[in-house]
Amino acid sequence: MISKEEEIFLLNLKANIDYEIVCLDIGANKGFYSSSLLDIIGDKIHKLYCFEPVPENFKICIDKFGDNKKVDLFMNACSNIKNRSKFFQVISDNENKNKIGLEGLSSLNNRAVFNELNVREIEVDCVVLNDVLNIEINRKIFTKIDVEGYELEVLEGMSSFFESEQILAIQFEYGNCMLERNKDLNDIQKLLSIYPKYHICDFNELNNKLIPITEDNIHQYINSPWSNLYITKKSYV
Protein backbone atom coordinates (compact mmCIF):
# COMPACT_ATOMS: atom_id res chain seq x y z
CA MET A 1 0.00 0.00 0.00
CA ILE A 2 1.09 3.56 -0.66
CA SER A 3 -0.02 6.67 1.19
CA LYS A 4 -2.82 8.95 0.00
CA GLU A 5 -0.21 11.65 -0.68
CA GLU A 6 1.78 9.28 -2.90
CA GLU A 7 -1.36 8.23 -4.75
CA ILE A 8 -2.38 11.85 -5.40
CA PHE A 9 1.10 12.73 -6.61
CA LEU A 10 1.07 9.83 -9.07
CA LEU A 11 -2.36 10.87 -10.33
CA ASN A 12 -1.00 14.40 -10.76
CA LEU A 13 1.96 13.01 -12.67
CA LYS A 14 -0.31 10.96 -14.92
CA ALA A 15 -2.53 13.95 -15.65
CA ASN A 16 0.42 16.06 -16.76
CA ILE A 17 2.12 13.71 -19.21
CA ASP A 18 0.89 12.57 -22.60
CA TYR A 19 3.79 10.23 -23.29
CA GLU A 20 5.33 7.07 -21.86
CA ILE A 21 8.00 7.36 -19.16
CA VAL A 22 10.58 5.12 -17.53
CA CYS A 23 10.07 4.45 -13.80
CA LEU A 24 12.66 3.36 -11.25
CA ASP A 25 11.79 1.80 -7.89
CA ILE A 26 14.95 1.95 -5.78
CA GLY A 27 14.48 -0.10 -2.64
CA ALA A 28 11.54 -2.04 -4.05
CA ASN A 29 11.09 -4.17 -0.91
CA LYS A 30 8.25 -6.60 -1.69
CA GLY A 31 6.98 -4.64 -4.67
CA PHE A 32 4.26 -2.63 -2.93
CA TYR A 33 5.14 0.71 -4.57
CA SER A 34 5.79 -0.87 -7.96
CA SER A 35 2.37 -2.53 -7.83
CA SER A 36 0.78 0.87 -7.21
CA LEU A 37 2.80 2.42 -10.02
CA LEU A 38 1.51 -0.20 -12.44
CA ASP A 39 -2.06 0.17 -11.16
CA ILE A 40 -2.15 3.98 -11.28
CA ILE A 41 0.03 4.97 -14.23
CA GLY A 42 0.69 1.64 -15.92
CA ASP A 43 -0.57 2.89 -19.27
CA LYS A 44 2.06 5.67 -19.15
CA ILE A 45 4.96 3.35 -18.23
CA HIS A 46 7.34 2.31 -21.00
CA LYS A 47 9.63 0.40 -18.61
CA LEU A 48 9.83 -0.12 -14.85
CA TYR A 49 13.20 -0.99 -13.27
CA CYS A 50 13.05 -2.39 -9.72
CA PHE A 51 16.10 -2.67 -7.45
CA GLU A 52 15.92 -4.78 -4.28
CA PRO A 53 18.99 -6.38 -2.62
CA VAL A 54 17.32 -8.71 -0.08
CA PRO A 55 16.97 -12.19 -1.65
CA GLU A 56 13.65 -13.03 0.05
CA ASN A 57 12.09 -9.74 -1.08
CA PHE A 58 13.54 -10.10 -4.54
CA LYS A 59 11.89 -13.52 -4.91
CA ILE A 60 8.54 -11.97 -3.99
CA CYS A 61 9.09 -9.33 -6.68
CA ILE A 62 9.87 -12.07 -9.21
CA ASP A 63 6.62 -13.83 -8.28
CA LYS A 64 4.69 -10.56 -8.70
CA PHE A 65 6.32 -9.11 -11.81
CA GLY A 66 8.33 -11.86 -13.48
CA ASP A 67 5.80 -12.27 -16.30
CA ASN A 68 5.36 -8.53 -16.88
CA LYS A 69 7.42 -7.49 -19.90
CA LYS A 70 7.41 -3.88 -18.73
CA VAL A 71 9.31 -4.77 -15.55
CA ASP A 72 13.03 -5.51 -15.18
CA LEU A 73 14.28 -6.69 -11.77
CA PHE A 74 17.74 -6.21 -10.26
CA MET A 75 18.84 -7.90 -7.03
CA ASN A 76 21.08 -4.98 -6.12
CA ALA A 77 21.37 -2.04 -3.81
CA CYS A 78 22.09 1.31 -5.48
CA SER A 79 24.84 3.71 -4.48
CA ASN A 80 27.50 6.04 -5.92
CA ILE A 81 30.13 3.32 -6.24
CA LYS A 82 30.04 -0.28 -7.39
CA ASN A 83 31.05 -2.63 -4.58
CA ARG A 84 30.01 -5.51 -2.39
CA SER A 85 28.81 -4.24 0.94
CA LYS A 86 27.57 -5.39 4.32
CA PHE A 87 23.78 -5.05 4.63
CA PHE A 88 21.66 -5.28 7.77
CA GLN A 89 18.46 -7.21 7.11
CA VAL A 90 15.59 -6.91 9.60
CA ILE A 91 13.81 -10.23 10.08
CA SER A 92 10.12 -10.39 10.97
CA ASP A 93 9.52 -11.83 14.43
CA ASN A 94 6.29 -13.82 14.24
CA GLU A 95 6.17 -14.13 18.01
CA ASN A 96 6.18 -10.38 18.52
CA LYS A 97 3.55 -8.95 16.21
CA ASN A 98 4.49 -5.30 16.72
CA LYS A 99 7.71 -6.07 14.82
CA ILE A 100 6.11 -7.74 11.81
CA GLY A 101 6.49 -5.57 8.73
CA LEU A 102 9.63 -3.81 9.90
CA GLU A 103 11.72 -5.51 7.19
CA GLY A 104 11.55 -2.17 5.37
CA LEU A 105 14.00 -0.74 7.91
CA SER A 106 16.76 -2.96 6.47
CA SER A 107 19.74 -0.83 5.50
CA LEU A 108 23.38 -0.56 4.52
CA ASN A 109 23.69 1.47 7.72
CA ASN A 110 23.93 -0.36 11.07
CA ARG A 111 21.31 1.71 12.86
CA ALA A 112 20.98 1.95 16.64
CA VAL A 113 17.36 0.78 16.42
CA PHE A 114 18.64 -2.58 15.17
CA ASN A 115 19.72 -3.39 18.74
CA GLU A 116 16.02 -3.88 19.50
CA LEU A 117 15.23 -5.97 16.44
CA ASN A 118 16.08 -9.33 14.94
CA VAL A 119 18.75 -8.43 12.37
CA ARG A 120 21.15 -10.51 10.34
CA GLU A 121 24.14 -9.37 8.32
CA ILE A 122 24.27 -10.28 4.65
CA GLU A 123 26.38 -9.07 1.75
CA VAL A 124 24.81 -7.29 -1.21
CA ASP A 125 26.07 -6.01 -4.53
CA CYS A 126 25.81 -2.23 -4.92
CA VAL A 127 25.50 -0.76 -8.41
CA VAL A 128 25.55 2.74 -9.86
CA LEU A 129 22.45 3.61 -11.87
CA ASN A 130 24.52 5.54 -14.42
CA ASP A 131 26.38 2.32 -15.21
CA VAL A 132 23.60 -0.26 -15.33
CA LEU A 133 20.75 1.60 -17.05
CA ASN A 134 20.85 2.58 -20.69
CA ILE A 135 17.74 4.72 -21.07
CA GLU A 136 17.05 6.43 -24.38
CA ILE A 137 17.83 10.13 -24.21
CA ASN A 138 14.28 11.07 -25.19
CA ARG A 139 12.73 9.10 -22.29
CA LYS A 140 11.69 11.02 -19.19
CA ILE A 141 12.24 9.31 -15.84
CA PHE A 142 10.24 9.12 -12.60
CA THR A 143 12.01 7.57 -9.62
CA LYS A 144 11.03 6.48 -6.13
CA ILE A 145 13.96 6.14 -3.67
CA ASP A 146 13.52 4.49 -0.27
CA VAL A 147 16.88 3.18 0.89
CA GLU A 148 16.94 4.00 4.60
CA GLY A 149 19.52 6.79 4.67
CA TYR A 150 21.47 6.28 1.44
CA GLU A 151 19.26 8.49 -0.72
CA LEU A 152 22.11 10.96 -1.34
CA GLU A 153 24.40 8.24 -2.70
CA VAL A 154 21.67 6.97 -5.02
CA LEU A 155 21.16 10.50 -6.35
CA GLU A 156 24.90 10.90 -6.90
CA GLY A 157 24.81 7.71 -8.94
CA MET A 158 22.14 9.24 -11.22
CA SER A 159 24.27 12.18 -12.37
CA SER A 160 24.06 11.35 -16.07
CA PHE A 161 20.25 11.51 -15.95
CA PHE A 162 20.35 14.90 -14.25
CA GLU A 163 22.84 16.13 -16.82
CA SER A 164 20.65 14.96 -19.70
CA GLU A 165 17.61 16.50 -17.96
CA GLN A 166 15.70 13.23 -18.40
CA ILE A 167 14.53 13.23 -14.79
CA LEU A 168 10.95 14.39 -14.55
CA ALA A 169 10.47 13.83 -10.82
CA ILE A 170 11.92 11.87 -7.92
CA GLN A 171 10.16 10.90 -4.71
CA PHE A 172 12.60 10.20 -1.89
CA GLU A 173 12.33 9.35 1.77
CA TYR A 174 14.02 11.79 4.12
CA GLY A 175 14.50 11.76 7.88
CA ASN A 176 16.29 10.09 10.76
CA CYS A 177 18.05 7.50 8.61
CA MET A 178 20.05 10.22 6.85
CA LEU A 179 20.51 12.28 10.00
CA GLU A 180 22.03 9.28 11.78
CA ARG A 181 24.73 9.26 9.08
CA ASN A 182 25.50 12.95 9.69
CA LYS A 183 23.90 13.91 6.38
CA ASP A 184 20.84 16.05 5.86
CA LEU A 185 18.76 17.95 3.34
CA ASN A 186 21.50 20.53 2.85
CA ASP A 187 23.67 17.82 1.31
CA ILE A 188 20.97 17.09 -1.26
CA GLN A 189 20.53 20.82 -1.91
CA LYS A 190 24.28 21.09 -2.49
CA LEU A 191 24.18 18.22 -4.98
CA LEU A 192 21.29 19.82 -6.86
CA SER A 193 23.14 23.13 -7.10
CA ILE A 194 25.10 21.45 -9.91
CA TYR A 195 21.81 21.01 -11.79
CA PRO A 196 20.10 24.43 -11.63
CA LYS A 197 16.92 23.29 -13.39
CA TYR A 198 16.03 21.03 -10.44
CA HIS A 199 14.88 21.74 -6.90
CA ILE A 200 13.52 19.95 -3.81
CA CYS A 201 9.83 20.26 -3.00
CA ASP A 202 7.29 19.17 -0.47
CA PHE A 203 3.89 18.09 -1.80
CA ASN A 204 0.58 19.24 -0.35
CA GLU A 205 -2.00 16.63 -1.30
CA LEU A 206 -4.87 18.83 -0.06
CA ASN A 207 -4.38 21.39 -2.82
CA ASN A 208 -2.28 19.24 -5.15
CA LYS A 209 0.60 21.70 -5.04
CA LEU A 210 4.38 21.42 -4.83
CA ILE A 211 6.05 23.63 -2.22
CA PRO A 212 9.66 24.53 -3.14
CA ILE A 213 12.15 24.03 -0.30
CA THR A 214 14.53 26.99 -0.23
CA GLU A 215 16.94 28.68 2.18
CA ASP A 216 13.92 30.45 3.68
CA ASN A 217 12.02 27.33 4.74
CA ILE A 218 14.56 24.48 4.76
CA HIS A 219 14.83 24.74 8.57
CA GLN A 220 11.28 23.36 8.77
CA TYR A 221 12.43 20.12 7.16
CA ILE A 222 16.05 19.53 8.25
CA ASN A 223 15.26 17.63 11.46
CA SER A 224 12.11 15.90 10.27
CA PRO A 225 12.05 12.33 11.64
CA TRP A 226 10.37 11.11 8.44
CA SER A 227 8.81 12.59 5.32
CA ASN A 228 8.41 12.00 1.60
CA LEU A 229 9.97 14.80 -0.42
CA TYR A 230 10.33 15.38 -4.14
CA ILE A 231 12.92 16.53 -6.64
CA THR A 232 11.38 18.00 -9.76
CA LYS A 233 12.27 20.24 -12.61
CA LYS A 234 11.47 23.84 -11.74
CA SER A 235 9.21 23.82 -14.79
CA TYR A 236 7.22 20.82 -13.48
CA VAL A 237 3.54 21.75 -13.22
C-alpha positions in Angstrom: 0.0 0.0 0.0 1.1 3.6 -0.7 0.0 6.7 1.2 -2.8 8.9 0.0 -0.2 11.6 -0.7 1.8 9.3 -2.9 -1.4 8.2 -4.8 -2.4 11.8 -5.4 1.1 12.7 -6.6 1.1 9.8 -9.1 -2.4 10.9 -10.3 -1.0 14.4 -10.8 2.0 13.0 -12.7 -0.3 11.0 -14.9 -2.5 13.9 -15.7 0.4 16.1 -16.8 2.1 13.7 -19.2 0.9 12.6 -22.6 3.8 10.2 -23.3 5.3 7.1 -21.9 8.0 7.4 -19.2 10.6 5.1 -17.5 10.1 4.5 -13.8 12.7 3.4 -11.3 11.8 1.8 -7.9 14.9 1.9 -5.8 14.5 -0.1 -2.6 11.5 -2.0 -4.0 11.1 -4.2 -0.9 8.2 -6.6 -1.7 7.0 -4.6 -4.7 4.3 -2.6 -2.9 5.1 0.7 -4.6 5.8 -0.9 -8.0 2.4 -2.5 -7.8 0.8 0.9 -7.2 2.8 2.4 -10.0 1.5 -0.2 -12.4 -2.1 0.2 -11.2 -2.2 4.0 -11.3 0.0 5.0 -14.2 0.7 1.6 -15.9 -0.6 2.9 -19.3 2.1 5.7 -19.1 5.0 3.4 -18.2 7.3 2.3 -21.0 9.6 0.4 -18.6 9.8 -0.1 -14.8 13.2 -1.0 -13.3 13.1 -2.4 -9.7 16.1 -2.7 -7.5 15.9 -4.8 -4.3 19.0 -6.4 -2.6 17.3 -8.7 -0.1 17.0 -12.2 -1.6 13.6 -13.0 0.0 12.1 -9.7 -1.1 13.5 -10.1 -4.5 11.9 -13.5 -4.9 8.5 -12.0 -4.0 9.1 -9.3 -6.7 9.9 -12.1 -9.2 6.6 -13.8 -8.3 4.7 -10.6 -8.7 6.3 -9.1 -11.8 8.3 -11.9 -13.5 5.8 -12.3 -16.3 5.4 -8.5 -16.9 7.4 -7.5 -19.9 7.4 -3.9 -18.7 9.3 -4.8 -15.5 13.0 -5.5 -15.2 14.3 -6.7 -11.8 17.7 -6.2 -10.3 18.8 -7.9 -7.0 21.1 -5.0 -6.1 21.4 -2.0 -3.8 22.1 1.3 -5.5 24.8 3.7 -4.5 27.5 6.0 -5.9 30.1 3.3 -6.2 30.0 -0.3 -7.4 31.1 -2.6 -4.6 30.0 -5.5 -2.4 28.8 -4.2 0.9 27.6 -5.4 4.3 23.8 -5.0 4.6 21.7 -5.3 7.8 18.5 -7.2 7.1 15.6 -6.9 9.6 13.8 -10.2 10.1 10.1 -10.4 11.0 9.5 -11.8 14.4 6.3 -13.8 14.2 6.2 -14.1 18.0 6.2 -10.4 18.5 3.6 -9.0 16.2 4.5 -5.3 16.7 7.7 -6.1 14.8 6.1 -7.7 11.8 6.5 -5.6 8.7 9.6 -3.8 9.9 11.7 -5.5 7.2 11.5 -2.2 5.4 14.0 -0.7 7.9 16.8 -3.0 6.5 19.7 -0.8 5.5 23.4 -0.6 4.5 23.7 1.5 7.7 23.9 -0.4 11.1 21.3 1.7 12.9 21.0 2.0 16.6 17.4 0.8 16.4 18.6 -2.6 15.2 19.7 -3.4 18.7 16.0 -3.9 19.5 15.2 -6.0 16.4 16.1 -9.3 14.9 18.8 -8.4 12.4 21.1 -10.5 10.3 24.1 -9.4 8.3 24.3 -10.3 4.7 26.4 -9.1 1.8 24.8 -7.3 -1.2 26.1 -6.0 -4.5 25.8 -2.2 -4.9 25.5 -0.8 -8.4 25.6 2.7 -9.9 22.4 3.6 -11.9 24.5 5.5 -14.4 26.4 2.3 -15.2 23.6 -0.3 -15.3 20.8 1.6 -17.1 20.9 2.6 -20.7 17.7 4.7 -21.1 17.1 6.4 -24.4 17.8 10.1 -24.2 14.3 11.1 -25.2 12.7 9.1 -22.3 11.7 11.0 -19.2 12.2 9.3 -15.8 10.2 9.1 -12.6 12.0 7.6 -9.6 11.0 6.5 -6.1 14.0 6.1 -3.7 13.5 4.5 -0.3 16.9 3.2 0.9 16.9 4.0 4.6 19.5 6.8 4.7 21.5 6.3 1.4 19.3 8.5 -0.7 22.1 11.0 -1.3 24.4 8.2 -2.7 21.7 7.0 -5.0 21.2 10.5 -6.3 24.9 10.9 -6.9 24.8 7.7 -8.9 22.1 9.2 -11.2 24.3 12.2 -12.4 24.1 11.4 -16.1 20.2 11.5 -15.9 20.3 14.9 -14.2 22.8 16.1 -16.8 20.6 15.0 -19.7 17.6 16.5 -18.0 15.7 13.2 -18.4 14.5 13.2 -14.8 11.0 14.4 -14.6 10.5 13.8 -10.8 11.9 11.9 -7.9 10.2 10.9 -4.7 12.6 10.2 -1.9 12.3 9.3 1.8 14.0 11.8 4.1 14.5 11.8 7.9 16.3 10.1 10.8 18.0 7.5 8.6 20.0 10.2 6.8 20.5 12.3 10.0 22.0 9.3 11.8 24.7 9.3 9.1 25.5 12.9 9.7 23.9 13.9 6.4 20.8 16.1 5.9 18.8 17.9 3.3 21.5 20.5 2.9 23.7 17.8 1.3 21.0 17.1 -1.3 20.5 20.8 -1.9 24.3 21.1 -2.5 24.2 18.2 -5.0 21.3 19.8 -6.9 23.1 23.1 -7.1 25.1 21.5 -9.9 21.8 21.0 -11.8 20.1 24.4 -11.6 16.9 23.3 -13.4 16.0 21.0 -10.4 14.9 21.7 -6.9 13.5 20.0 -3.8 9.8 20.3 -3.0 7.3 19.2 -0.5 3.9 18.1 -1.8 0.6 19.2 -0.3 -2.0 16.6 -1.3 -4.9 18.8 -0.1 -4.4 21.4 -2.8 -2.3 19.2 -5.1 0.6 21.7 -5.0 4.4 21.4 -4.8 6.0 23.6 -2.2 9.7 24.5 -3.1 12.2 24.0 -0.3 14.5 27.0 -0.2 16.9 28.7 2.2 13.9 30.4 3.7 12.0 27.3 4.7 14.6 24.5 4.8 14.8 24.7 8.6 11.3 23.4 8.8 12.4 20.1 7.2 16.0 19.5 8.2 15.3 17.6 11.5 12.1 15.9 10.3 12.0 12.3 11.6 10.4 11.1 8.4 8.8 12.6 5.3 8.4 12.0 1.6 10.0 14.8 -0.4 10.3 15.4 -4.1 12.9 16.5 -6.6 11.4 18.0 -9.8 12.3 20.2 -12.6 11.5 23.8 -11.7 9.2 23.8 -14.8 7.2 20.8 -13.5 3.5 21.7 -13.2 
